[in-house]
Amino acid sequence: MMSLFDKFLPLEETRTELVAGSGVDPFHVVVEKVVSATEAMIHGRKVIMAGTNNYLGLTFDPECVAAACTALREEGTGTTGSRMANGSYAAHVALENELAVFFNCPAAIVFSTGYIANLAILSTLVGPEDVILLDVDCHASIYDGTRLGAARVIRFRHNDPADLEKRLQRLGQRVGNTLVVVEGIYSMLGDRAPLREIVDIKNRFGATLLVDEAHSLGVLGQQGRGLAEELGVEAEVDFITGTFSKSLGTIGGFCVSRWPELEYARYAMRPYMFTASSSPPLISSTRKALEILCRSTALRKKLWDNATQLYQGLAAMGFELGPEISPVIAVRLPASVSETTVLWNELLSQGIYVNLVLPPATPSGGPLLRCSLSAAHSKVQINAILDAFSLIKEKLQHP
Ligand SMILES: Cc1ncc(COP(=O)(O)O)c(C=O)c1O
């Protein structure tokens, strides 16, 4: 074998050992057919999808699908290039204007994915003279953005404002050139940033704040703008990044800012300039989904009803969960990686698909069964998820 592949051998060995030890292969799950926003065919049978991030269940919304079909017919399948080279389509610009109005911000930029939005912002806004202070549990796209850029990176303890304060203090003069980065809802445990305390600290030190609202857009806040809206601190957050791939049910990313000068950075961002822009059907369905998100609080309410039912049901069974009710519900089992994999497969054979998250991708170090709920789940489906987990509980108690 060519030696370039040598470095992957330990990874492959770990994977092979897990498959041999558990008798389950979690790495090659194929969704054979998508049936609805909450159901799919896996291994030839219909399962309830409880790990999709499809928070508002809009992937099959008739208005979104119709908007995508119209754009597909009228503008084609793709843009075949970047906005810098090929030009922006009117719909890209319209979506940016709609995001600016929605967030009440003077600046908005749309990117091809949320990953790319974070790469672009974190590699460009902060340069070699600047510092990024990020919560240690931040998403990989934030870490990768810092790797593409040249700023000094310092991590602070997860959701620990005192640790953030201590590290800002140590920076002395450099604090004015510091970007603090946190998330609205953290993607693995579903917990929220203590944003009021963080805003207070960054104001006292004169630092700048970015909040990634990927999992909180459409989920938190009266209007669905996220955690900053929910806590009434939007005017003090400098940048919000997010994705279209969760509550809006499409693909794409964005950054909005209270600073109109964000526009100066557009043509300095390599991940903006050197990748193709989002396709017409994606942009059109995203615009429609944003319109629905704006006009409907009912979906958000249904999502939270579902989250509360599942969280309280699992807590009553004695499962160890993330610290607060959230549409992301992580179940930490007193079990090894191999045992957790077997239990994940047991859920699948009961007709429930959840995310199996293995270390080192987990914040806690141990494996997690991560559920994410949707407004499109019915009470009957939530009960089915609970029934499957209660079976797991029995297996754990009487192996
Ligand atoms: C916190 C966070 N930021 C950014 C992203 C990237 O979003 P996208 O899927 O649009 O690339 C994700 C996706 O999982 C995420 O969880």
The ligand as an SDF file (V2000), in Angstrom:
LIG
                    3D

 16 16  0  0  0  0  0  0  0  0999 V2000
  -22.4090   25.2050   15.4080 C   0  0  0  0  0  0  0  0  0  0  0  0
  -22.3170   24.9190   13.9480 C   0  0  0  0  0  0  0  0  0  0  0  0
  -21.7980   25.8470   13.1380 N   0  0  0  0  0  0  0  0  0  0  0  0
  -21.6870   25.6410   11.8100 C   0  0  0  0  0  0  0  0  0  0  0  0
  -22.1010   24.4660   11.2270 C   0  0  0  0  0  0  0  0  0  0  0  0
  -21.9070   24.2380    9.7580 C   0  0  0  0  0  0  0  0  0  0  0  0
  -23.0930   24.3480    9.0470 O   0  0  0  0  0  0  0  0  0  0  0  0
  -23.2740   23.7300    7.5930 P   0  0  0  0  0  0  0  0  0  0  0  0
  -23.8930   22.3920    7.7560 O   0  0  0  0  0  0  0  0  0  0  0  0
  -24.1730   24.7030    6.9090 O   0  0  0  0  0  0  0  0  0  0  0  0
  -21.9340   23.6780    6.9390 O   0  0  0  0  0  0  0  0  0  0  0  0
  -22.6710   23.4770   12.0300 C   0  0  0  0  0  0  0  0  0  0  0  0
  -23.1320   22.2150   11.4100 C   0  0  0  0  0  0  0  0  0  0  0  0
  -23.2140   21.1770   11.9500 O   0  0  0  0  0  0  0  0  0  0  0  0
  -22.7720   23.6990   13.4240 C   0  0  0  0  0  0  0  0  0  0  0  0
  -23.2680   22.7520   14.2350 O   0  0  0  0  0  0  0  0  0  0  0  0
  1  2  1  0
  2  3  1  0
  2 15  2  0
  3  4  2  0
  4  5  1  0
  5  6  1  0
  5 12  2  0
  6  7  1  0
  7  8  1  0
  8  9  2  0
  8 10  1  0
  8 11  1  0
 12 13  1  0
 12 15  1  0
 13 14  2  0
 15 16  1  0
M  END
$$$$
